[in-house]
């Protein structure tokens, strides 16, 4: 993928855009510790509570590629700002709802903002970084979900103790809206570099979608997303139901677990920078995270080991998004076309989030035990490793 010449990586501006991305992930992190409260307030079953997790992925699962095309033609910079703002507005509206349907609708709006931001922001980051720093920058970017979601999960119990689950929604919304203003400042500061990004839709760019390796990598993100979102979203509920941990303690432990995912993302960028094969990183991440996820849900594992396994799962699975965010754009014919591929990858991410949010609680409800979920996450990890192995046997054109 070609990129304009830059004299140096704009680390300060990259940090601002990275923070903006993190705020969109806060809308994922505010949910796990709120589920028990919402379930008690509205008398929800585990499956109904799972809808609150899953619905965030509806727009992502159904519109990722379409929005990738729209963003590519209309402008990355403006959609980066709009996406962060829409996510924030959805959260503010959600804080004022008094019913499950209303909350689900605003969660869908948060998902729309999330997908717009996540399609647009990586392309801005590549534009503001040098070729040598780009793998590291994209590896760091892959950590926006664990840092944003994990940070919010740490804060949520305190916010909920003060003002219920609604205060978590208000807080996340206001922070996202503030971050949108910060992103606007970056766009104005680097107008000359970022404004040309929309432009010409070269017909040849759509040939990128015909590369088998592109679809294999996107499916790899699907298996990762289904694992990560489903495991981390229900960990507080799992720990509260199967141990003597309080909701506050469980939420803080899970927050640290989620943030450990960022370590894997940064390691992926560092390993890629040193020339380690992306296939090796994907297979390592998929197999090790599958094993650790199986341990988390296994009934025979003591609590201490289950918590340790959760940390292992989060860190090792972080190798996958860090690798994919750095690798997939290399298959694009231009900087503007990269968003098309990211949109496709995010669409599959949404499918994984949607499926995981419904499948995991559904299986647990049906069999009456958390151990049933271990089979789902184990199969997802094995599938991810197989997809990576097949991708490694395909021709991969580095642009």
C-alpha positions as a printed NumPy array, in Angstrom:
array([[  0.   ,   0.   ,   0.   ],
       [  1.511,   3.293,  -0.99 ],
       [  1.498,   6.268,   1.313],
       [  2.645,   9.837,   0.967],
       [  6.131,  10.76 ,   2.106],
       [  6.276,  12.1  ,   5.628],
       [  9.357,  13.557,   7.26 ],
       [  8.565,  11.957,  10.603],
       [  5.843,  10.169,  12.489],
       [  3.439,  12.661,  14.091],
       [  3.324,  10.89 ,  17.441],
       [  1.372,  13.584,  19.306],
       [ -1.409,  13.641,  16.713],
       [ -1.383,   9.843,  16.521],
       [ -1.838,   9.755,  20.304],
       [ -4.879,  12.027,  20.002],
       [ -6.47 ,   9.856,  17.324],
       [ -5.643,   6.728,  19.302],
       [ -7.386,   8.217,  22.342],
       [-10.418,   9.023,  20.188],
       [-10.54 ,   5.372,  19.145],
       [-10.227,   4.27 ,  22.767],
       [-13.28 ,   6.327,  23.701],
       [-15.397,   4.401,  21.18 ],
       [-14.346,   1.186,  22.954],
       [-15.548,   2.605,  26.267],
       [-19.053,   1.798,  25.055],
       [-18.055,  -1.869,  25.04 ],
       [-16.401,  -1.679,  28.457],
       [-19.313,  -0.039,  30.233],
       [-21.592,  -3.021,  29.592],
       [-20.181,  -6.092,  31.448],
       [-20.482,  -4.687,  34.973],
       [-23.877,  -3.155,  34.114],
       [-25.449,  -6.429,  32.961],
       [-26.24 ,  -7.743,  36.469],
       [-27.764,  -4.365,  37.384],
       [-29.831,  -4.17 ,  34.211],
       [-30.921,  -7.8  ,  34.597],
       [-32.14 ,  -7.135,  38.126],
       [-33.829,  -3.827,  37.226],
       [-35.647,  -5.102,  34.15 ],
       [-35.92 ,  -8.803,  35.093],
       [-33.845,  -9.995,  32.123],
       [-32.749, -13.543,  31.361],
       [-29.102, -14.193,  30.472],
       [-30.077, -14.429,  26.805],
       [-31.895, -11.074,  26.93 ],
       [-28.898,  -9.51 ,  28.634],
       [-26.776, -10.944,  25.841],
       [-28.755,  -8.852,  23.365],
       [-27.348,  -5.71 ,  25.002],
       [-23.885,  -7.006,  24.133],
       [-24.803,  -8.342,  20.698],
       [-26.844,  -5.424,  19.33 ],
       [-23.757,  -3.2  ,  19.365],
       [-22.525,  -5.324,  16.494],
       [-25.651,  -5.121,  14.319],
       [-24.55 ,  -2.1  ,  12.256],
       [-20.993,  -3.412,  12.225],
       [-22.076,  -6.829,  10.986],
       [-24.402,  -5.533,   8.269],
       [-22.814,  -2.347,   6.954],
       [-19.029,  -2.61 ,   7.361],
       [-18.169,  -3.029,   3.677],
       [-20.844,  -0.567,   2.524],
       [-19.628,   2.078,   4.966],
       [-16.047,   1.361,   3.926],
       [-17.003,   2.275,   0.364],
       [-18.865,   5.381,   1.535],
       [-16.005,   6.583,   3.71 ],
       [-13.507,   5.962,   0.93 ],
       [-15.479,   8.085,  -1.517],
       [-16.587,  10.844,   0.843],
       [-13.665,  11.411,   3.159],
       [-11.838,   9.643,   5.945],
       [-11.209,  12.704,   8.107],
       [-14.823,  13.822,   8.404],
       [-16.07 ,  10.303,   9.139],
       [-13.4  ,   9.768,  11.798],
       [-14.781,  12.792,  13.636],
       [-18.426,  11.912,  12.975],
       [-18.008,   8.292,  14.067],
       [-16.601,   9.206,  17.476],
       [-19.333,  11.826,  17.931],
       [-22.161,   9.448,  16.949],
       [-20.943,   6.837,  19.417],
       [-20.916,   9.48 ,  22.136],
       [-24.388,  10.707,  21.246],
       [-25.76 ,   7.159,  21.314],
       [-24.432,   6.708,  24.834],
       [-25.928,  10.   ,  26.048],
       [-29.318,   9.016,  24.626],
       [-29.016,   5.54 ,  26.123],
       [-28.513,   6.995,  29.586],
       [-31.998,   8.496,  29.358],
       [-33.9  ,   5.402,  28.24 ],
       [-36.116,   3.406,  30.599],
       [-36.732,   0.225,  28.618],
       [-34.796,  -2.593,  26.97 ],
       [-35.951,  -1.737,  23.396],
       [-34.841,   1.878,  23.856],
       [-31.462,   0.792,  25.202],
       [-30.986,  -1.647,  22.316],
       [-31.731,   1.123,  19.799],
       [-29.125,   3.449,  21.305],
       [-26.618,   0.596,  21.503],
       [-27.108,   0.173,  17.766],
       [-26.325,   3.869,  17.303],
       [-23.134,   3.413,  19.321],
       [-22.228,   0.541,  17.009],
       [-22.756,   2.741,  13.947],
       [-20.411,   5.369,  15.345],
       [-17.886,   2.699,  16.257],
       [-17.716,   1.185,  12.773],
       [-17.373,   4.614,  11.101],
       [-14.542,   5.596,  13.434],
       [-12.722,   2.278,  13.154],
       [-12.851,   2.352,   9.351],
       [-11.562,   5.918,   9.139],
       [ -9.039,   6.274,  11.965],
       [ -6.492,   3.609,  10.868],
       [ -6.109,   5.262,   7.475],
       [ -5.401,   8.602,   9.144],
       [ -2.816,   6.894,  11.339],
       [ -1.007,   5.393,   8.359],
       [ -0.987,   8.805,   6.701],
       [  0.679,  10.383,   9.735],
       [  3.381,   7.716,  10.194],
       [  6.545,   6.806,   8.317],
       [  6.887,   3.448,   6.561],
       [  9.326,   2.16 ,   9.192],
       [  7.083,   3.125,  12.108],
       [  3.82 ,   2.015,  10.513],
       [  3.78 ,  -1.625,  11.761],
       [  4.357,  -0.419,  15.317],
       [  1.731,   2.331,  14.987],
       [ -0.852,  -0.153,  13.735],
       [  0.087,  -2.648,  16.414],
       [ -0.513,   0.057,  19.013],
       [ -3.797,   0.968,  17.297],
       [ -4.944,  -2.63 ,  17.713],
       [ -4.921,  -1.996,  21.465],
       [ -7.628,   0.673,  21.352],
       [-10.341,  -1.793,  22.359],
       [ -8.622,  -3.335,  25.402],
       [ -7.418,   0.015,  26.717],
       [-10.707,   1.83 ,  26.141],
       [-12.95 ,  -1.015,  27.252],
       [-10.689,  -2.035,  30.131],
       [-10.314,   1.509,  31.414],
       [-14.062,   2.001,  31.371],
       [-14.633,  -1.282,  33.148],
       [-12.347,  -0.124,  35.95 ],
       [-14.324,   3.104,  36.34 ],
       [-17.793,   1.608,  35.935],
       [-18.283,   0.146,  39.435],
       [-17.469,   3.524,  41.017],
       [-19.727,   5.386,  38.597],
       [-22.526,   2.875,  39.122],
       [-22.22 ,   3.193,  42.907],
       [-22.75 ,   6.938,  42.546],
       [-25.397,   7.125,  39.841],
       [-26.351,   3.642,  38.686],
       [-25.637,   2.198,  35.249],
       [-26.918,   5.453,  33.709],
       [-23.91 ,   7.42 ,  34.984],
       [-21.582,   5.037,  33.14 ],
       [-23.491,   5.792,  29.933],
       [-23.369,   9.551,  30.562],
       [-19.645,   9.485,  31.317],
       [-18.689,   7.436,  28.249],
       [-20.853,   9.632,  26.027],
       [-19.362,  12.913,  27.206],
       [-15.793,  11.596,  26.87 ],
       [-16.461,  10.446,  23.274],
       [-17.989,  13.788,  22.328],
       [-14.924,  15.558,  23.762],
       [-12.624,  13.202,  21.848],
       [-14.449,  14.062,  18.618],
       [-13.387,  17.691,  19.134],
       [ -9.82 ,  16.503,  19.69 ],
       [ -9.917,  14.514,  16.454],
       [-11.19 ,  17.599,  14.637],
       [ -8.197,  19.548,  15.925],
       [ -5.821,  16.899,  14.503],
       [ -7.574,  16.948,  11.14 ],
       [ -7.305,  20.738,  10.93 ],
       [ -3.644,  20.645,  11.98 ],
       [ -2.766,  18.093,   9.272],
       [ -5.205,  19.273,   6.644],
       [ -2.7  ,  19.098,   3.775],
       [ -1.845,  15.472,   4.488],
       [ -5.34 ,  14.222,   5.301],
       [ -7.651,  16.128,   2.964],
       [ -6.541,  14.301,  -0.228],
       [ -7.534,  10.932,   1.245],
       [-11.121,  10.744,  -0.058],
       [-10.943,  11.353,  -3.664],
       [-10.847,   9.25 ,  -6.586],
       [-12.385,   5.874,  -6.443],
       [-10.079,   3.919,  -8.704],
       [-11.982,   0.992, -10.205],
       [ -8.911,  -1.198,  -9.804],
       [ -9.102,  -0.747,  -6.041],
       [-12.117,  -3.017,  -5.903],
       [ -9.919,  -5.798,  -7.237],
       [ -8.514,  -5.955,  -3.699],
       [-11.719,  -7.694,  -2.632],
       [-10.995, -10.555,  -5.038],
       [ -7.858, -11.629,  -3.21 ],
       [ -8.597, -14.851,  -1.273],
       [ -6.117, -13.852,   1.421],
       [ -8.174, -10.745,   2.193],
       [-11.249, -12.828,   3.02 ],
       [ -9.235, -15.342,   5.019],
       [ -7.75 , -12.581,   7.163],
       [-11.175, -11.013,   7.659],
       [-12.577, -14.372,   8.754],
       [ -9.666, -14.652,  11.184],
       [-10.877, -11.399,  12.766],
       [-14.372, -12.893,  12.923],
       [-13.202, -15.857,  15.024],
       [-11.143, -13.553,  17.257],
       [-14.03 , -11.135,  17.786],
       [-16.482, -13.895,  18.631],
       [-14.052, -15.216,  21.233],
       [-12.904, -11.974,  22.786],
       [-16.206, -10.128,  23.056],
       [-18.165, -13.128,  24.303],
       [-15.552, -14.153,  26.882],
       [-14.845, -10.705,  28.323],
       [-18.45 ,  -9.477,  28.283],
       [-19.666, -12.316,  30.483],
       [-16.621, -12.74 ,  32.728],
       [-17.993, -10.51 ,  35.537],
       [-21.27 , -12.461,  35.518],
       [-19.348, -15.763,  35.441],
       [-17.124, -14.815,  38.369],
       [-20.03 , -13.506,  40.458],
       [-22.14 , -16.613,  39.852],
       [-19.381, -19.197,  40.378],
       [-17.35 , -17.632,  43.201],
       [-17.588, -15.398,  46.242],
       [-16.343, -12.354,  44.32 ],
       [-18.461,  -9.208,  44.472],
       [-19.527,  -7.499,  41.264],
       [-17.143,  -4.626,  41.954],
       [-14.163,  -6.939,  42.494],
       [-15.038,  -9.089,  39.477],
       [-15.401,  -6.042,  37.243],
       [-12.007,  -4.656,  38.226],
       [-10.312,  -8.   ,  37.637],
       [-11.949,  -8.3  ,  34.219],
       [-10.926,  -4.722,  33.404],
       [ -7.279,  -5.65 ,  33.948],
       [ -7.847,  -8.809,  31.909],
       [ -9.176,  -6.781,  28.984],
       [ -6.315,  -4.287,  29.19 ],
       [ -3.815,  -7.16 ,  28.996],
       [ -4.994,  -7.569,  25.4  ],
       [ -3.151,  -4.349,  24.558],
       [  0.141,  -6.038,  25.46 ],
       [ -0.436,  -8.635,  22.756],
       [ -1.302,  -5.931,  20.222],
       [  1.92 ,  -4.011,  20.849],
       [  3.964,  -7.219,  20.808],
       [  2.442,  -8.091,  17.432],
       [  3.559,  -4.754,  16.003],
       [  7.05 ,  -5.194,  17.451],
       [  7.377,  -8.751,  16.111],
       [  6.171,  -7.722,  12.645],
       [  8.68 ,  -4.879,  12.657],
       [ 11.396,  -7.476,  13.316],
       [ 10.24 ,  -9.598,  10.39 ],
       [  8.246, -12.333,  12.157],
       [  5.69 , -13.939,   9.828],
       [  2.117, -12.714,  10.237],
       [  0.912, -16.307,   9.801],
       [  3.017, -17.495,  12.721],
       [  1.655, -14.729,  14.928],
       [ -1.962, -15.446,  13.98 ],
       [ -1.654, -19.191,  14.58 ],
       [  0.128, -18.663,  17.898],
       [ -2.525, -16.204,  19.044],
       [ -5.453, -18.385,  17.948],
       [ -4.253, -21.673,  19.444],
       [ -3.021, -20.274,  22.756],
       [ -6.12 , -18.115,  23.285],
       [ -8.37 , -21.116,  22.514],
       [ -6.641, -23.133,  25.221],
       [ -6.846, -20.356,  27.804],
       [-10.502, -19.617,  26.958],
       [-11.342, -23.287,  27.461],
       [ -9.727, -23.093,  30.922],
       [-11.734, -19.985,  31.835],
       [-15.058, -21.758,  31.361],
       [-13.986, -25.159,  32.666],
       [-15.82 , -26.084,  35.874],
       [-12.846, -28.073,  37.215],
       [-10.464, -25.09 ,  37.25 ],
       [-10.073, -23.218,  40.574],
       [-10.871, -19.495,  40.599],
       [ -7.218, -18.424,  40.805],
       [ -6.334, -20.527,  37.776],
       [ -9.403, -19.284,  35.925],
       [ -8.352, -15.674,  36.494],
       [ -4.791, -16.472,  35.385],
       [ -6.168, -18.195,  32.28 ],
       [ -8.292, -15.118,  31.525],
       [ -5.151, -12.977,  31.558],
       [ -3.37 , -15.47 ,  29.307],
       [ -6.331, -15.54 ,  26.933],
       [ -6.51 , -11.764,  26.672],
       [ -2.792, -11.186,  26.142],
       [ -2.234, -13.962,  23.615],
       [ -5.404, -13.19 ,  21.653],
       [ -4.103,  -9.607,  21.339],
       [ -1.557, -10.895,  18.837],
       [ -4.421, -11.326,  16.367],
       [ -5.859,  -7.77 ,  15.964],
       [ -2.393,  -6.232,  16.222],
       [ -1.219,  -8.458,  13.376],
       [ -4.319,  -8.025,  11.219],
       [ -4.489,  -4.217,  11.474],
       [ -0.848,  -4.063,  10.36 ],
       [ -1.099,  -6.75 ,   7.676],
       [ -4.433,  -6.374,   5.883],
       [ -3.872,  -2.794,   4.574],
       [ -0.753,  -4.047,   2.743],
       [ -3.082,  -5.79 ,   0.309],
       [ -4.7  ,  -2.472,  -0.69 ],
       [ -3.783,  -0.725,  -3.908],
       [ -3.793,   2.731,  -2.303],
       [ -4.137,   4.514,   1.028],
       [ -7.746,   5.387,   0.261],
       [ -8.571,   1.795,  -0.65 ],
       [ -7.265,   0.498,   2.672],
       [-10.456,   1.613,   4.394],
       [-12.424,  -0.663,   2.093],
       [-10.575,  -3.682,   3.431],
       [-10.745,  -2.457,   7.016],
       [-14.507,  -2.007,   6.576],
       [-14.824,  -5.593,   5.39 ],
       [-12.725,  -6.823,   8.306],
       [-14.809,  -4.806,  10.766],
       [-17.988,  -6.205,   9.244],
       [-16.797,  -9.712,  10.029],
       [-15.781,  -8.465,  13.468],
       [-19.367,  -7.333,  13.997],
       [-20.693, -10.708,  12.888],
       [-18.432, -12.336,  15.461],
       [-19.537,  -9.916,  18.17 ],
       [-23.195, -10.445,  17.284],
       [-22.919, -14.22 ,  17.132],
       [-20.826, -14.5  ,  20.29 ],
       [-23.143, -12.243,  22.269],
       [-26.086, -14.482,  21.407],
       [-24.463, -17.92 ,  21.194],
       [-22.541, -17.962,  24.491],
       [-25.47 , -17.034,  26.802],
       [-27.811, -19.163,  24.688],
       [-25.622, -22.249,  25.128],
       [-25.204, -21.567,  28.858],
       [-28.955, -21.076,  29.317],
       [-29.719, -24.269,  27.364],
       [-27.272, -26.561,  29.175],
       [-27.485, -24.775,  32.523],
       [-23.734, -24.535,  33.032],
       [-20.938, -22.19 ,  32.011],
       [-18.713, -25.092,  30.967],
       [-20.803, -25.492,  27.808],
       [-19.329, -22.207,  26.536],
       [-15.828, -23.703,  26.557],
       [-16.632, -25.79 ,  23.477],
       [-17.719, -22.695,  21.516],
       [-14.589, -20.665,  22.274],
       [-12.328, -23.662,  21.678],
       [-13.807, -24.272,  18.223],
       [-13.51 , -20.569,  17.383],
       [ -9.8  , -20.583,  18.23 ],
       [ -9.109, -23.745,  16.248],
       [-10.967, -22.288,  13.263],
       [ -8.896, -19.103,  13.482],
       [ -5.638, -21.044,  13.398],
       [ -6.822, -23.048,  10.377],
       [ -7.783, -19.867,   8.513],
       [ -4.349, -18.362,   9.222],
       [ -2.625, -21.502,   7.963],
       [ -4.641, -21.44 ,   4.729],
       [ -3.92 , -17.705,   4.332],
       [ -0.218, -18.448,   4.555],
       [ -0.509, -20.726,   1.523],
       [ -2.114, -17.981,  -0.586],
       [ -0.207, -15.442,  -2.634],
       [  0.085, -12.184,  -0.753],
       [  0.969,  -9.053,  -2.689],
       [  2.634,  -6.434,  -0.513],
       [  1.884,  -2.982,  -1.955]])
